[in-house]
Amino acid sequence: MSGPLGHPLLSIVVPAYNEVQRIRQTLRDMQSYLDAKGYDYEIIVSADGTDGTREAVAEMALTDSRLSVIGSPERRGKGRGVREGMLRARGLYVGNVDADYKTPIDQLERMMPFLKQGYDVVIGSRRAEGTLIEKQQPLYRRMGSKGFAIVMRGLVGLYGINDTQCGFKFFSRRAAISLFSKQKIDGYMFDVEILRLARQQGMRIREVGVRWADDGDTRYNPIGGTIKNAKELLRIRFMRYDDAVDQTPAAQPALAGSPSSAKVVH
């Protein structure tokens, strides 16, 4: 299945920070599934860090032009990485899938029917109907998530969306360009900003339950991370956007061989 002439059907942005231990397997699993389904696709890995993740993807890209990689040795933030990948994407449908693969790519089949029906934004959820949690987060993380949801809704709104933070989201090409050309948050709260922007623009949003498993990653700092997230939520609360400003990143060679709220439907 292909997209418009000269464009793939799917573009998938994979944000990664020091993921060299699993990035190859994640990409192999994704490609195996997408190839079996017959999708025409591209995968853009947006990788910050110094552990060799970018170099590993660039090596794979030497023999597969559907892969490319961007990024920096500095940790610039997940939101920035996803934004830069999204604004390079060429697909009819554009999505971001986390490198930790907590939600496997086969859950795309739950999303595609709604994209084809004309939804602008289709988000994976760990709390919507049809969700399958194969491995729970530790209790303190689950309690923290509930507290986050309360604070986030109080500051930003987004009532009616059960899970803003699942790293498995897909957009129509038009919606992706419109949203990510305005998005400013470089950190983890970019998901909240994107969904708030979608609401402000009256886009059709669909939340879909997906299969998800915790990977036991302990790199998140619950104190420092919470403070940073709170600051980003405050920024989002008072954010103003200039529609005339084009935030598309300047051309950067990829390493490849080198007005009313939209209703959320569950």
Buried (B, 14 or more C-beta within 10 A) or exposed (E): EBBEEEBBBBBBBBBBBBBBEBBBEBBEBBBEBBEEBEBBBBBBBBBBBEBBBBEBBBBBBEEEEBBBBBBBEEBBBBBBBBBBBBBBBBBBBBBBBBBBBBBBBBBBEBBBEBBEEEBBBBBBBBBBEEBEBEEEBEEEEEEBBEEBBEEBBEBBBBEBBBBBBBBBBBBBBEBBBBBBBBBBBBBBBBBBBBBBBBBBBEBBBBBBBBBBBBEEEEEEEEEEBBEBBBEBBEBBBEBEBEEEEEBEEEEEEBBBEEEEBBEBEB
